[in-house]
Amino acid sequence: MKYKVGDKVKIRKDLKVGDIYGGCRFASGMQKLVGKIACIEVVSKGNECYRIDSNHFLWTDEMFEGKVKDNINISTDGNQVIAINEGTG
């Protein structure tokens, strides 16, 4: 398994409903997360799958493009410091 709890991953854009990736079928309810960044919440080593963002579906390594790194952009605006987290793959 490539990822651990707390890792941010990007979900592949080319996933097809009904296709099997790493032993798990990609369901229509999973489509809303395609291309998005999600956080690994549960790692199930016995099933070789993950749960992400309080989602009840099972996800596998093959469904992710990879881990997303934090890219924090810090700037100042007068007396304020502004920090924006722009995740990058």
ZIBELRA-V800578 format. One record per run of one state. SS is the DSSP state (h for helix, s for strand, l for the rest). FROM is the first residue (numbers start at 0). LEN is the number of residues. Records with the same first field share a line. If there is no record, write none. Layout:
# ZIBELRA-V800578
SS=FROM-LEN + FROM-LEN
This chain:
# ZIBELRA-V800578
l=0-7 + 11-8 + 21-2 + 25-2 + 33-3 + 44-4 + 52-6 + 59-1 + 67-1 + 69-2 + 77-2 + 85-2 + 88-1
s=7-4 + 19-2 + 23-2 + 36-8 + 48-4 + 58-1 + 63-4 + 68-1 + 71-6 + 79-6 + 87-1
h=27-6 + 60-3
